[in-house]
Amino acid sequence: MPEKPTTTIQTEIPMGLFLEAQNLVKQGWFRNMDELVLDALRRFLESHREDLMEEFIRQDIEWGLYGH
């Protein structure tokens, strides 16, 4: 099966959060930091999908009604 296209992102996070994440990798919960970040992002989007969609719809309606 061909791999899905990917992209690279760069971000800054608080040192404490990084150290917690690094500790999870060291304990074997994740193979590497990439896997941890991908899993965290996926879980966030899955758990907030409904809220995000409502907000996008609300913004679209506001733009349609008021043009901003």
N, CA, C and O atoms as a GROMACS GRO file, in nm:
protein
  272
    1MET      N    1   0.084  -0.117   0.000
    1MET     CA    2   0.000   0.000   0.000
    1MET      C    3   0.089   0.124   0.000
    1MET      O    4   0.180   0.134   0.083
    2PRO      N    5   0.066   0.219  -0.092
    2PRO     CA    6   0.150   0.339  -0.095
    2PRO      C    7   0.128   0.426   0.028
    2PRO      O    8   0.017   0.434   0.083
    3GLU      N    9   0.235   0.491   0.071
    3GLU     CA   10   0.225   0.578   0.187
    3GLU      C   11   0.150   0.705   0.151
    3GLU      O   12   0.156   0.752   0.038
    4LYS      N   13   0.078   0.760   0.249
    4LYS     CA   14   0.007   0.885   0.229
    4LYS      C   15   0.108   0.998   0.227
    4LYS      O   16   0.210   0.991   0.296
    5PRO      N   17   0.081   1.103   0.149
    5PRO     CA   18   0.173   1.218   0.147
    5PRO      C   19   0.184   1.280   0.287
    5PRO      O   20   0.086   1.282   0.362
    6THR      N   21   0.299   1.330   0.319
    6THR     CA   22   0.320   1.394   0.449
    6THR      C   23   0.382   1.531   0.428
    6THR      O   24   0.425   1.566   0.318
    7THR      N   25   0.386   1.608   0.534
    7THR     CA   26   0.452   1.737   0.534
    7THR      C   27   0.525   1.752   0.666
    7THR      O   28   0.494   1.682   0.763
    8THR      N   29   0.619   1.841   0.671
    8THR     CA   30   0.696   1.866   0.792
    8THR      C   31   0.652   1.999   0.851
    8THR      O   32   0.633   2.097   0.779
    9ILE      N   33   0.634   2.002   0.984
    9ILE     CA   34   0.601   2.126   1.053
    9ILE      C   35   0.707   2.153   1.159
    9ILE      O   36   0.776   2.062   1.205
   10GLN      N   37   0.718   2.278   1.196
   10GLN     CA   38   0.810   2.317   1.302
   10GLN      C   39   0.732   2.403   1.401
   10GLN      O   40   0.657   2.491   1.360
   11THR      N   41   0.750   2.379   1.530
   11THR     CA   42   0.678   2.456   1.631
   11THR      C   43   0.763   2.469   1.756
   11THR      O   44   0.862   2.398   1.773
   12GLU      N   45   0.723   2.559   1.843
   12GLU     CA   46   0.788   2.575   1.972
   12GLU      C   47   0.690   2.533   2.080
   12GLU      O   48   0.572   2.568   2.074
   13ILE      N   49   0.738   2.458   2.179
   13ILE     CA   50   0.654   2.416   2.291
   13ILE      C   51   0.729   2.444   2.420
   13ILE      O   52   0.852   2.452   2.421
   14PRO      N   53   0.656   2.459   2.530
   14PRO     CA   54   0.723   2.481   2.659
   14PRO      C   55   0.815   2.363   2.693
   14PRO      O   56   0.785   2.248   2.663
   15MET      N   57   0.928   2.394   2.756
   15MET     CA   58   1.027   2.293   2.789
   15MET      C   59   0.967   2.182   2.875
   15MET      O   60   0.998   2.064   2.855
   16GLY      N   61   0.881   2.217   2.970
   16GLY     CA   62   0.821   2.115   3.056
   16GLY      C   63   0.738   2.015   2.978
   16GLY      O   64   0.743   1.895   3.005
   17LEU      N   65   0.663   2.064   2.880
   17LEU     CA   66   0.582   1.976   2.796
   17LEU      C   67   0.672   1.886   2.712
   17LEU      O   68   0.643   1.767   2.694
   18PHE      N   69   0.780   1.943   2.660
   18PHE     CA   70   0.875   1.863   2.582
   18PHE      C   71   0.936   1.752   2.667
   18PHE      O   72   0.948   1.638   2.622
   19LEU      N   73   0.975   1.786   2.790
   19LEU     CA   74   1.037   1.686   2.877
   19LEU      C   75   0.940   1.574   2.912
   19LEU      O   76   0.979   1.458   2.920
   20GLU      N   77   0.812   1.610   2.934
   20GLU     CA   78   0.711   1.506   2.960
   20GLU      C   79   0.697   1.414   2.839
   20GLU      O   80   0.691   1.292   2.854
   21ALA      N   81   0.692   1.473   2.720
   21ALA     CA   82   0.678   1.394   2.598
   21ALA      C   83   0.801   1.306   2.578
   21ALA      O   84   0.789   1.188   2.544
   22GLN      N   85   0.918   1.363   2.599
   22GLN     CA   86   1.043   1.288   2.584
   22GLN      C   87   1.047   1.170   2.681
   22GLN      O   88   1.096   1.063   2.646
   23ASN      N   89   0.996   1.190   2.801
   23ASN     CA   90   0.992   1.083   2.900
   23ASN      C   91   0.902   0.968   2.854
   23ASN      O   92   0.935   0.852   2.875
   24LEU      N   93   0.788   1.001   2.792
   24LEU     CA   94   0.698   0.896   2.740
   24LEU      C   95   0.767   0.814   2.631
   24LEU      O   96   0.749   0.692   2.624
   25VAL      N   97   0.846   0.880   2.548
   25VAL     CA   98   0.921   0.809   2.444
   25VAL      C   99   1.025   0.718   2.510
   25VAL      O  100   1.038   0.602   2.472
   26LYS      N  101   1.098   0.771   2.607
   26LYS     CA  102   1.200   0.691   2.676
   26LYS      C  103   1.140   0.570   2.746
   26LYS      O  104   1.203   0.464   2.753
   27GLN      N  105   1.018   0.584   2.799
   27GLN     CA  106   0.951   0.473   2.867
   27GLN      C  107   0.893   0.371   2.770
   27GLN      O  108   0.843   0.266   2.812
   28GLY      N  109   0.898   0.401   2.642
   28GLY     CA  110   0.852   0.306   2.543
   28GLY      C  111   0.706   0.320   2.502
   28GLY      O  112   0.654   0.234   2.430
   29TRP      N  113   0.639   0.425   2.547
   29TRP     CA  114   0.499   0.445   2.508
   29TRP      C  115   0.487   0.480   2.360
   29TRP      O  116   0.386   0.451   2.296
   30PHE      N  117   0.591   0.542   2.304
   30PHE     CA  118   0.596   0.579   2.163
   30PHE      C  119   0.735   0.547   2.110
   30PHE      O  120   0.832   0.550   2.185
   31ARG      N  121   0.743   0.516   1.981
   31ARG     CA  122   0.873   0.484   1.922
   31ARG      C  123   0.963   0.606   1.915
   31ARG      O  124   1.085   0.596   1.932
   32ASN      N  125   0.904   0.722   1.891
   32ASN     CA  126   0.982   0.845   1.878
   32ASN      C  127   0.889   0.965   1.896
   32ASN      O  128   0.768   0.949   1.911
   33MET      N  129   0.947   1.083   1.896
   33MET     CA  130   0.870   1.205   1.917
   33MET      C  131   0.770   1.229   1.804
   33MET      O  132   0.660   1.279   1.828
   34ASP      N  133   0.807   1.194   1.682
   34ASP     CA  134   0.715   1.210   1.569
   34ASP      C  135   0.586   1.131   1.592
   34ASP      O  136   0.477   1.182   1.570
   35GLU      N  137   0.600   1.007   1.637
   35GLU     CA  138   0.483   0.923   1.661
   35GLU      C  139   0.396   0.981   1.773
   35GLU      O  140   0.273   0.981   1.762
   36LEU      N  141   0.459   1.032   1.878
   36LEU     CA  142   0.385   1.092   1.988
   36LEU      C  143   0.306   1.214   1.941
   36LEU      O  144   0.188   1.226   1.972
   37VAL      N  145   0.370   1.304   1.867
   37VAL     CA  146   0.303   1.425   1.821
   37VAL      C  147   0.190   1.391   1.725
   37VAL      O  148   0.082   1.450   1.734
   38LEU      N  149   0.213   1.298   1.634
   38LEU     CA  150   0.110   1.257   1.539
   38LEU      C  151  -0.011   1.199   1.613
   38LEU      O  152  -0.125   1.231   1.580
   39ASP      N  153   0.014   1.113   1.712
   39ASP     CA  154  -0.094   1.054   1.789
   39ASP      C  155  -0.170   1.160   1.868
   39ASP      O  156  -0.293   1.158   1.873
   40ALA      N  157  -0.098   1.253   1.929
   40ALA     CA  158  -0.162   1.359   2.007
   40ALA      C  159  -0.250   1.447   1.918
   40ALA      O  160  -0.361   1.482   1.957
   41LEU      N  161  -0.200   1.484   1.801
   41LEU     CA  162  -0.278   1.567   1.709
   41LEU      C  163  -0.401   1.492   1.659
   41LEU      O  164  -0.510   1.549   1.653
   42ARG      N  165  -0.384   1.366   1.624
   42ARG     CA  166  -0.496   1.285   1.577
   42ARG      C  167  -0.604   1.275   1.685
   42ARG      O  168  -0.723   1.291   1.657
   43ARG      N  169  -0.563   1.247   1.809
   43ARG     CA  170  -0.660   1.235   1.918
   43ARG      C  171  -0.732   1.368   1.945
   43ARG      O  172  -0.852   1.369   1.971
   44PHE      N  173  -0.659   1.478   1.940
   44PHE     CA  174  -0.720   1.609   1.961
   44PHE      C  175  -0.826   1.636   1.855
   44PHE      O  176  -0.938   1.676   1.887
   45LEU      N  177  -0.791   1.613   1.729
   45LEU     CA  178  -0.886   1.639   1.621
   45LEU      C  179  -1.008   1.548   1.629
   45LEU      O  180  -1.120   1.593   1.606
   46GLU      N  181  -0.987   1.421   1.663
   46GLU     CA  182  -1.100   1.329   1.676
   46GLU      C  183  -1.192   1.369   1.791
   46GLU      O  184  -1.314   1.362   1.777
   47SER      N  185  -1.136   1.412   1.902
   47SER     CA  186  -1.219   1.444   2.019
   47SER      C  187  -1.284   1.582   2.009
   47SER      O  188  -1.380   1.609   2.082
   48HIS      N  189  -1.236   1.668   1.920
   48HIS     CA  190  -1.291   1.803   1.906
   48HIS      C  191  -1.357   1.826   1.771
   48HIS      O  192  -1.396   1.938   1.740
   49ARG      N  193  -1.370   1.722   1.691
   49ARG     CA  194  -1.422   1.737   1.554
   49ARG      C  195  -1.557   1.809   1.552
   49ARG      O  196  -1.577   1.901   1.473
   50GLU      N  197  -1.650   1.767   1.637
   50GLU     CA  198  -1.784   1.828   1.638
   50GLU      C  199  -1.777   1.976   1.674
   50GLU      O  200  -1.841   2.059   1.608
   51ASP      N  201  -1.700   2.010   1.777
   51ASP     CA  202  -1.686   2.151   1.817
   51ASP      C  203  -1.622   2.233   1.706
   51ASP      O  204  -1.665   2.345   1.678
   52LEU      N  205  -1.519   2.177   1.642
   52LEU     CA  206  -1.452   2.249   1.533
   52LEU      C  207  -1.546   2.272   1.416
   52LEU      O  208  -1.548   2.381   1.359
   53MET      N  209  -1.625   2.171   1.381
   53MET     CA  210  -1.718   2.185   1.269
   53MET      C  211  -1.824   2.291   1.299
   53MET      O  212  -1.858   2.370   1.212
   54GLU      N  213  -1.876   2.292   1.422
   54GLU     CA  214  -1.973   2.394   1.460
   54GLU      C  215  -1.914   2.534   1.446
   54GLU      O  216  -1.980   2.625   1.396
   55GLU      N  217  -1.791   2.552   1.490
   55GLU     CA  218  -1.726   2.683   1.481
   55GLU      C  219  -1.705   2.723   1.335
   55GLU      O  220  -1.728   2.838   1.299
   56PHE      N  221  -1.661   2.630   1.251
   56PHE     CA  222  -1.643   2.660   1.109
   56PHE      C  223  -1.775   2.700   1.044
   56PHE      O  224  -1.779   2.795   0.965
   57ILE      N  225  -1.882   2.630   1.077
   57ILE     CA  226  -2.014   2.662   1.022
   57ILE      C  227  -2.058   2.800   1.070
   57ILE      O  228  -2.110   2.880   0.992
   58ARG      N  229  -2.038   2.828   1.198
   58ARG     CA  230  -2.074   2.958   1.254
   58ARG      C  231  -1.998   3.070   1.183
   58ARG      O  232  -2.057   3.174   1.152
   59GLN      N  233  -1.870   3.050   1.157
   59GLN     CA  234  -1.791   3.151   1.087
   59GLN      C  235  -1.839   3.170   0.944
   59GLN      O  236  -1.845   3.282   0.895
   60ASP      N  237  -1.874   3.060   0.876
   60ASP     CA  238  -1.925   3.069   0.740
   60ASP      C  239  -2.056   3.148   0.736
   60ASP      O  240  -2.076   3.230   0.647
   61ILE      N  241  -2.144   3.122   0.831
   61ILE     CA  242  -2.272   3.193   0.836
   61ILE      C  243  -2.249   3.341   0.861
   61ILE      O  244  -2.310   3.426   0.796
   62GLU      N  245  -2.161   3.372   0.956
   62GLU     CA  246  -2.131   3.513   0.985
   62GLU      C  247  -2.075   3.583   0.862
   62GLU      O  248  -2.114   3.695   0.831
   63TRP      N  249  -1.984   3.517   0.793
   63TRP     CA  250  -1.927   3.576   0.672
   63TRP      C  251  -2.036   3.598   0.568
   63TRP      O  252  -2.039   3.702   0.502
   64GLY      N  253  -2.125   3.499   0.551
   64GLY     CA  254  -2.232   3.511   0.453
   64GLY      C  255  -2.330   3.622   0.486
   64GLY      O  256  -2.379   3.691   0.397
   65LEU      N  257  -2.358   3.641   0.614
   65LEU     CA  258  -2.453   3.744   0.655
   65LEU      C  259  -2.392   3.884   0.660
   65LEU      O  260  -2.456   3.982   0.621
   66TYR      N  261  -2.270   3.892   0.708
   66TYR     CA  262  -2.211   4.023   0.735
   66TYR      C  263  -2.086   4.054   0.653
   66TYR      O  264  -2.037   4.167   0.655
   67GLY      N  265  -2.034   3.955   0.583
   67GLY     CA  266  -1.916   3.978   0.499
   67GLY      C  267  -1.786   3.993   0.574
   67GLY      O  268  -1.689   4.047   0.521
   68HIS      N  269  -1.782   3.946   0.700
   68HIS     CA  270  -1.655   3.948   0.776
   68HIS      C  271  -1.646   3.834   0.871
   68HIS      O  272  -1.546   3.821   0.942
   0.00000   0.00000   0.00000
